[in-house]
């Protein structure tokens, strides 16, 4: 990796950060892109190239059940949309 690439990535994710929280958020965005977005885009391109329609969405709704359980900066965890998509049919009792 060249220093130009490192500088560009740093500037994109952390460049204007003025607080530890902003640095944390930039790092989390970078890690999310590395672990989820890049591979998802690659798979989507294969599907597109095969002639299939491809759609992306980003779920960011913070549920009320997250209060006191996950840090305030977490919008939605991986898989949090499942309860919204399927209407929580798999949950029973108090949630």
N, C-alpha and C positions, 0 to 999 in steps of 0.2 A: 504494500500500500504506500502510495506516495504521500509526501507531506501536504500536497495540494488537496488530495482526497480527504485526509484527516482534517485539514483546516475547513474544508467545505462542509463536512459532516458536523463538525463542532459548531460552525456558524449557523447551520440549519436548526440544530436541536437545542443548543445552549447559548449561542452567541450573545444575546442581549439580556441574559439572566442577571437579575439584581439581588436575588435572595436564594438561600438554600432550597426553599420550596420550588422556585422556578428551575433551579438546576435539577432537582429530583424529577420534576415533571418532564423536563427535556430528556433526561436519561430514560425515564419510563416510556416516553414516546419512541425514542430510538430503539429500545429493546423490543417494544411491541412491533415496530416495523420489521426488525430483523427476524423475530420468531413467528410472526403471523402474516404480515402484509406481503412481504417479498415472496414467500412461497405461495400464498393465495393468488397473487397476481400471475405468477408463473403458471399455475394450474389453470387459471381463467384464460390465459392466452392459448393454452393447448385446446381447451374447449371451444374457444372462439375460432381458432384455426381449423377445427373440425366442422365448423358451420353451425355451432350451437349458440343460442343467445346466452349471455352471461350478465349477471346482476351482482352488485355489491351493496352492502348496507353497513352502517356503523351504529351500533346500539349504545347510547350513552345515558339512558335514563337511570337515575339512582333510585332504587326502591326504598320505601320506608322501612323495610325489614333490615336494611343495611345499617341503620342508625345504631351506633354503639357497638357494632360488630366489625365493621371495616373502617379504615381511616377515611376522613372527610374528603381527601383528594381523589379517592377512587370513585369514578362515575358509575361504571358497571364492570363487573368481573366477566371473564370468559364464560359464556354459557348462561349469563343472567337473563338473556332474552327468551329463553325456553319457556319460562312461566308465563310470559306475556304472549308468546306465539300460541301456546296450547291451552292457555287459561287455567293453569295450575291443576290439571285433572289428577296429577299424581301426588298431590299434597293432601294430607288429612289432618283434621284437628286444628289446634291453634298454631298459627304461623306468625 
